[in-house]
Amino acid sequence: MMSENDVIDLLKKTGQLGIDVWITGGWGVDALIGRQTRPHNDIDFFVQKKDTAVFTKMIRSNGYCETNIEEIDIMVWCDTYDRIIDLHLFEFAGEGTLRFQNKIYPADIFNGKGTIGGITVRCMPAEAQVQYHQDYEIREKDIQDVLLLCNTFGLPIPKEYEKQ
């Protein structure tokens, strides 16, 4: 499990190294809400490709090892305590855009702000988080996250979540 203290520790270390991170997934939802709403197996960090070497050196020095996955721009790291870091690598592409997995997105997808353990963090705004939760098979934790975001921020519930 990736506890709030684990996340705070990682945030402090990335801050000391001058690495900008954006948080998505379950911790990104909790950052927007301002408190931990459920247990998390992992944390999803978006990091600029230019910071990959420094970031991965830092997590290696903290006992994380890379696991093999077959996705472009995504690295998964795990430690002996089964804490998982999903590292999503992107680059700003100019003119208000970014490139991730060979697709171009508006850079304002990262203009959200939230808090984890009293630390202000960058994250996806609620609307982008809801959209992000529609790109794969729905799990119980996704239902909880999407309904929480929609109810908290007054967003429409996506059709695939209405039945849940």
C-alpha positions as CSV (number, residue, x, y, z in Angstrom):
1,M,0.0,0.0,0.0
2,M,1.1,3.5,-0.8
3,S,0.3,5.5,2.4
4,E,-0.1,9.3,2.7
5,N,3.3,9.4,4.5
6,D,4.9,7.5,1.6
7,V,3.5,10.0,-0.9
8,I,4.6,13.0,1.3
9,D,8.1,11.5,1.4
10,L,8.3,11.1,-2.3
11,L,6.9,14.6,-2.9
12,K,9.6,16.1,-0.5
13,K,12.3,14.2,-2.3
14,T,11.2,15.3,-5.8
15,G,10.9,18.9,-4.5
16,Q,14.5,18.8,-3.1
17,L,15.7,17.6,-6.5
18,G,13.8,20.3,-8.3
19,I,11.6,17.8,-10.2
20,D,8.1,18.9,-11.1
21,V,5.5,16.1,-10.7
22,W,1.8,16.0,-11.5
23,I,-0.4,13.5,-9.7
24,T,-3.2,11.5,-11.3
25,G,-5.2,8.4,-10.5
26,G,-6.5,7.7,-7.0
27,W,-4.1,10.0,-5.2
28,G,-4.9,12.7,-7.8
29,V,-8.6,12.4,-6.9
30,D,-7.8,12.5,-3.2
31,A,-5.6,15.6,-3.8
32,L,-8.5,17.4,-5.3
33,I,-10.8,16.3,-2.5
34,G,-8.1,17.4,0.1
35,R,-8.0,14.1,2.0
36,Q,-7.4,10.4,1.6
37,T,-10.7,8.7,0.7
38,R,-9.6,5.1,0.2
39,P,-6.4,2.9,0.4
40,H,-4.1,3.1,-2.6
41,N,-1.8,0.4,-4.0
42,D,0.1,2.9,-6.1
43,I,0.7,6.5,-7.0
44,D,0.6,7.9,-10.6
45,F,3.3,10.5,-11.2
46,F,3.6,12.4,-14.5
47,V,7.2,13.6,-14.9
48,Q,8.8,15.4,-17.8
49,K,11.0,13.1,-19.9
50,K,13.9,15.5,-19.3
51,D,13.8,14.5,-15.6
52,T,13.6,10.8,-16.0
53,A,17.2,10.0,-15.1
54,V,17.1,12.1,-11.9
55,F,13.7,10.8,-10.8
56,T,14.5,7.1,-11.5
57,K,17.9,7.5,-9.6
58,M,16.0,8.9,-6.6
59,I,13.4,6.1,-6.5
60,R,16.1,3.4,-7.1
61,S,18.0,4.8,-4.1
62,N,14.8,4.4,-2.1
63,G,14.5,0.7,-2.9
64,Y,12.3,0.7,-6.0
65,C,13.0,-1.6,-8.9
66,E,11.5,-1.3,-12.4
67,T,9.1,-4.0,-13.5
68,N,8.6,-4.9,-17.1
69,I,5.6,-3.5,-19.0
70,E,5.0,-3.0,-22.7
71,E,3.7,0.5,-22.8
72,I,5.3,3.5,-24.3
73,D,6.1,6.4,-21.9
74,I,5.1,4.4,-18.8
75,M,7.4,2.8,-16.3
76,V,6.2,0.8,-13.2
77,W,8.4,0.6,-10.1
78,C,7.8,-1.5,-7.0
79,D,9.6,-1.9,-3.7
80,T,9.8,-4.8,-1.3
81,Y,6.8,-3.4,0.6
82,D,4.7,-3.7,-2.5
83,R,4.4,0.1,-2.9
84,I,4.1,0.9,-6.6
85,I,4.9,4.0,-8.6
86,D,3.4,4.3,-12.0
87,L,5.7,6.8,-13.8
88,H,4.2,8.5,-16.8
89,L,6.7,10.3,-19.0
90,F,5.7,13.3,-21.1
91,E,7.2,16.3,-22.7
92,F,5.8,19.8,-23.3
93,A,5.3,20.1,-27.1
94,G,5.0,23.9,-27.3
95,E,2.1,26.2,-27.9
96,G,0.2,25.1,-24.8
97,T,0.4,21.3,-25.6
98,L,2.1,18.2,-24.3
99,R,3.0,14.9,-25.8
100,F,2.3,11.6,-24.0
101,Q,2.2,8.2,-25.7
102,N,2.7,9.9,-29.1
103,K,-0.5,11.9,-28.6
104,I,-0.9,15.6,-28.2
105,Y,-2.9,16.9,-25.3
106,P,-3.7,20.5,-24.1
107,A,-1.2,21.4,-21.4
108,D,-4.0,22.7,-19.2
109,I,-4.8,19.0,-18.5
110,F,-2.3,19.6,-15.6
111,N,-3.7,22.9,-14.3
112,G,-5.3,21.3,-11.2
113,K,-4.2,21.9,-7.7
114,G,-4.8,19.8,-4.6
115,T,-3.4,18.9,-1.3
116,I,-1.9,15.7,0.1
117,G,-1.0,15.8,3.8
118,G,-1.1,19.6,3.8
119,I,1.3,19.8,0.8
120,T,0.0,21.6,-2.3
121,V,0.4,19.4,-5.4
122,R,-0.2,19.7,-9.1
123,C,-2.7,17.3,-10.5
124,M,-5.3,16.9,-13.2
125,P,-8.4,19.0,-12.6
126,A,-11.6,17.2,-11.7
127,E,-13.0,17.2,-15.3
128,A,-9.8,15.7,-16.7
129,Q,-9.7,13.1,-13.9
130,V,-13.3,12.0,-14.8
131,Q,-12.3,11.8,-18.5
132,Y,-9.1,9.8,-17.6
133,H,-11.3,7.3,-15.7
134,Q,-13.2,6.5,-18.9
135,D,-10.4,5.0,-20.9
136,Y,-10.3,1.5,-19.5
137,E,-12.4,-1.3,-17.8
138,I,-14.3,0.1,-14.9
139,R,-13.3,-1.2,-11.4
140,E,-14.9,-0.7,-8.1
141,K,-12.4,2.0,-7.1
142,D,-13.0,3.8,-10.4
143,I,-16.7,4.0,-9.6
144,Q,-15.9,5.4,-6.1
145,D,-13.5,8.0,-7.6
146,V,-15.7,9.2,-10.4
147,L,-18.8,9.5,-8.3
148,L,-16.9,11.3,-5.6
149,L,-15.5,13.8,-8.2
150,C,-18.8,14.3,-9.9
151,N,-20.7,14.8,-6.7
152,T,-18.1,17.1,-5.1
153,F,-17.5,19.3,-8.2
154,G,-21.0,19.2,-9.7
155,L,-19.9,17.4,-12.8
156,P,-22.2,15.2,-14.9
157,I,-21.8,11.5,-14.2
158,P,-20.6,9.7,-17.4
159,K,-23.1,7.2,-18.8
160,E,-21.0,4.2,-18.1
161,Y,-21.0,5.1,-14.4
162,E,-24.7,6.0,-14.1
163,K,-25.6,2.3,-14.0
164,Q,-23.2,1.6,-11.1
